[in-house]
Amino acid sequence: MSDFALELKGVTRTFEQGGRQLSVLREAELALSRGEIIALVGPSGAGKSTLLHIAGLLERPDAGDVVVAGESCANLPEADRTRLRRGSLGFVYQFHHLLPEFSALENVMLPQMIAGVGKSTARERAGELLEMVGLSDRSTHRPGQLSGGEQQRIAIARSVANAPAVLLADEPTGNLDPETAGAVFGQMLNLVRGAGLGALVATHNLELASKMDRTLQLRDGKVKTA
């Protein structure tokens, strides 16, 4: 088993904009260890979301490789990339993307059931995760009945429901006020550390970044030590 939860090797991504080529990632390199939490910082437009999309196998790089839990993804067919997204990768976005017609418990159960977990097992796991983020008493509430902070805590619980190797978070507290952001982020860190997975968190919040194990900066298409 690889010591790294996630590796980016020579990842290059170029877009065409206004008739010219825009290089967003230029042979970017990154290694995320199991149990490590890395902050990814950089100005808007630097390519943080693009890097996370590539790391999460949501888009392919023009060149280079993404290695998830020791498995090279450079030449994987889409079916295998989907398998890895479901089982080895967890995602948290700035907006929670909870399904409004389902309860908090059901939202955390769904990714497990999609992955083939039985309903009773998924329900038990979802209940444990909601307890870990302090929302056991809100399990039957639908997203519209919850605060923004509560919704995001449920999204975080959902992201680790399938015990992924890697958590990818894109401005996970960006829509929250500072006090709520700090509380939600603290619970996310506890959940990640407790599960022993690797986490890559894109953020503009340098105070939150300082609470992670190390900070990397995306600049000029390269990942550098901040």
C-alpha positions as CSV (number, residue, x, y, z in Angstrom):
1,M,0.0,0.0,0.0
2,S,1.3,3.4,-0.9
3,D,2.1,5.9,1.9
4,F,0.4,8.6,-0.1
5,A,-3.3,9.0,-0.3
6,L,-3.0,11.2,-3.3
7,E,-0.2,12.2,-5.8
8,L,-0.2,14.6,-8.7
9,K,2.7,13.9,-11.1
10,G,3.6,16.5,-13.7
11,V,-0.1,17.6,-14.1
12,T,-0.6,20.1,-16.9
13,R,-3.9,21.7,-17.9
14,T,-4.4,24.4,-20.5
15,F,-7.6,26.1,-21.6
16,E,-8.3,28.1,-24.7
17,Q,-9.5,31.6,-23.9
18,G,-10.1,34.4,-26.4
19,G,-8.2,32.6,-29.1
20,R,-5.1,32.1,-26.9
21,Q,-3.8,29.2,-24.7
22,L,-4.1,29.8,-21.0
23,S,-1.8,27.5,-18.9
24,V,-3.5,26.9,-15.6
25,L,-1.4,24.0,-14.3
26,R,2.2,23.5,-15.5
27,E,3.6,20.1,-14.5
28,A,2.2,20.5,-11.0
29,E,3.5,18.1,-8.4
30,L,1.8,17.3,-5.1
31,A,2.0,14.4,-2.6
32,L,-0.6,14.1,0.2
33,S,0.2,11.5,2.9
34,R,-2.4,9.4,4.7
35,G,-3.5,11.3,7.8
36,E,-2.2,14.6,6.5
37,I,-4.3,17.8,6.0
38,I,-2.9,20.3,3.5
39,A,-4.2,23.8,2.8
40,L,-4.0,24.9,-0.8
41,V,-4.0,28.7,-1.1
42,G,-3.7,31.1,-4.0
43,P,-5.5,34.1,-5.5
44,S,-8.8,33.7,-7.3
45,G,-8.2,32.4,-10.8
46,A,-4.9,30.6,-9.9
47,G,-6.4,27.2,-10.7
48,K,-7.2,25.8,-7.3
49,S,-10.6,24.5,-8.3
50,T,-9.1,23.0,-11.5
51,L,-6.5,21.2,-9.5
52,L,-9.1,19.8,-7.2
53,H,-11.3,18.7,-10.1
54,I,-8.4,16.9,-11.7
55,A,-7.3,15.4,-8.3
56,G,-11.0,14.2,-7.8
57,L,-11.0,12.6,-11.3
58,L,-13.8,15.0,-12.4
59,E,-11.7,16.1,-15.4
60,R,-8.6,14.8,-17.1
61,P,-5.3,16.7,-17.3
62,D,-3.7,17.3,-20.7
63,A,-0.5,15.6,-19.4
64,G,0.7,14.0,-16.2
65,D,-0.9,11.5,-13.8
66,V,-3.1,11.4,-10.7
67,V,-2.4,8.5,-8.3
68,V,-5.2,7.8,-5.8
69,A,-4.4,5.4,-2.9
70,G,-1.6,4.0,-5.0
71,E,-3.6,3.5,-8.2
72,S,-2.5,5.4,-11.3
73,C,-5.4,7.0,-13.1
74,A,-3.7,8.3,-16.2
75,N,-5.1,5.6,-18.5
76,L,-8.1,4.4,-16.5
77,P,-11.4,4.0,-18.4
78,E,-14.2,6.2,-17.1
79,A,-15.9,3.2,-15.3
80,D,-12.8,2.8,-13.1
81,R,-12.5,6.5,-12.5
82,T,-16.2,6.5,-11.3
83,R,-15.4,3.5,-9.0
84,L,-12.5,5.5,-7.4
85,R,-14.7,8.6,-7.1
86,R,-17.3,6.6,-5.2
87,G,-15.1,4.7,-2.9
88,S,-11.8,6.5,-2.5
89,L,-12.6,10.2,-2.9
90,G,-14.8,12.4,-0.8
91,F,-15.9,16.0,-1.8
92,V,-16.9,19.0,0.1
93,Y,-17.9,22.2,-1.8
94,Q,-18.5,25.8,-0.7
95,F,-22.3,25.1,-1.1
96,H,-23.5,22.0,0.6
97,H,-25.4,20.4,-2.3
98,L,-27.7,18.4,0.0
99,L,-30.8,16.9,-1.5
100,P,-33.7,19.0,-0.2
101,E,-36.3,16.2,-0.2
102,F,-34.2,13.9,2.1
103,S,-33.5,14.2,5.8
104,A,-30.0,14.7,7.2
105,L,-29.7,11.0,7.9
106,E,-30.9,10.0,4.4
107,N,-28.4,12.5,2.8
108,V,-25.5,10.7,4.6
109,M,-27.0,7.3,3.8
110,L,-27.3,7.9,0.0
111,P,-23.7,7.7,-1.1
112,Q,-23.3,4.5,0.8
113,M,-26.3,2.9,-0.8
114,I,-25.1,4.0,-4.2
115,A,-21.9,2.2,-3.5
116,G,-23.8,-1.0,-2.7
117,V,-24.0,-0.8,1.1
118,G,-27.2,-2.2,2.7
119,K,-29.8,0.1,4.1
120,S,-29.4,-0.9,7.7
121,T,-25.6,-0.6,7.6
122,A,-25.8,2.7,5.8
123,R,-28.3,4.0,8.4
124,E,-26.0,2.9,11.3
125,R,-22.9,4.5,9.7
126,A,-24.9,7.7,8.9
127,G,-26.1,7.9,12.5
128,E,-22.5,7.6,13.8
129,L,-21.2,10.3,11.5
130,L,-24.0,12.7,12.5
131,E,-23.2,12.1,16.1
132,M,-19.5,12.9,15.4
133,V,-20.5,16.3,13.9
134,G,-22.9,17.0,16.8
135,L,-26.1,16.6,14.8
136,S,-27.8,13.5,16.1
137,D,-30.7,15.5,17.3
138,R,-31.2,16.9,13.8
139,S,-31.1,13.6,11.9
140,T,-34.8,13.7,10.7
141,H,-34.6,17.4,9.6
142,R,-34.5,18.3,6.0
143,P,-31.9,20.8,4.8
144,G,-34.4,23.6,4.6
145,Q,-35.0,23.2,8.4
146,L,-31.3,23.6,9.2
147,S,-28.8,26.5,9.5
148,G,-26.0,27.0,7.0
149,G,-23.5,25.7,9.5
150,E,-25.6,22.6,10.2
151,Q,-26.0,21.9,6.5
152,Q,-22.3,22.1,5.9
153,R,-21.6,19.8,8.8
154,I,-23.9,17.2,7.2
155,A,-22.2,17.7,3.8
156,I,-18.9,16.9,5.6
157,A,-20.3,13.8,7.2
158,R,-21.6,12.7,3.8
159,S,-18.2,13.2,2.2
160,V,-16.6,10.6,4.5
161,A,-19.5,8.2,4.6
162,N,-17.8,5.7,2.3
163,A,-14.5,5.9,4.2
164,P,-12.5,7.5,1.4
165,A,-8.7,7.7,1.2
166,V,-8.8,11.3,0.2
167,L,-11.1,14.3,1.1
168,L,-11.1,17.2,-1.3
169,A,-12.6,20.4,0.0
170,D,-13.1,23.6,-2.1
171,E,-13.7,26.6,0.2
172,P,-15.7,24.4,2.6
173,T,-16.6,27.3,4.9
174,G,-16.7,30.1,2.4
175,N,-20.4,30.7,2.8
176,L,-20.3,30.9,6.6
177,D,-19.7,33.7,9.0
178,P,-16.3,33.6,10.7
179,E,-17.5,32.2,14.0
180,T,-19.6,29.4,12.4
181,A,-16.8,28.8,9.9
182,G,-14.3,28.2,12.7
183,A,-16.6,25.7,14.5
184,V,-17.5,23.8,11.3
185,F,-13.9,23.7,10.2
186,G,-12.8,22.3,13.6
187,Q,-15.3,19.5,13.3
188,M,-14.1,18.7,9.8
189,L,-10.5,18.5,11.1
190,N,-11.6,16.2,13.9
191,L,-13.5,14.0,11.6
192,V,-10.6,13.8,9.1
193,R,-8.0,13.1,11.7
194,G,-10.2,10.5,13.4
195,A,-10.6,8.7,10.1
196,G,-6.9,8.9,9.2
197,L,-7.5,10.0,5.6
198,G,-5.6,12.6,3.6
199,A,-7.3,16.0,3.0
200,L,-6.6,18.7,0.5
201,V,-8.4,21.9,1.4
202,A,-8.5,24.9,-1.0
203,T,-9.2,28.1,1.1
204,H,-8.7,31.8,1.1
205,N,-8.8,31.8,4.9
206,L,-5.2,32.0,6.1
207,E,-6.4,31.6,9.7
208,L,-7.9,28.3,8.9
209,A,-4.9,27.3,6.7
210,S,-2.7,27.8,9.8
211,K,-4.5,25.0,11.6
212,M,-3.6,22.4,9.0
213,D,-0.4,20.4,8.8
214,R,1.1,22.4,6.0
215,T,0.2,25.0,3.4
216,L,0.9,24.9,-0.3
217,Q,0.5,27.8,-2.7
218,L,-0.6,27.5,-6.3
219,R,1.3,30.1,-8.2
220,D,2.1,30.3,-12.0
221,G,0.7,26.9,-12.5
222,K,3.0,25.3,-10.0
223,V,2.4,24.0,-6.5
224,K,4.9,25.5,-4.1
225,T,5.5,25.6,-0.4
226,A,3.8,28.7,1.0
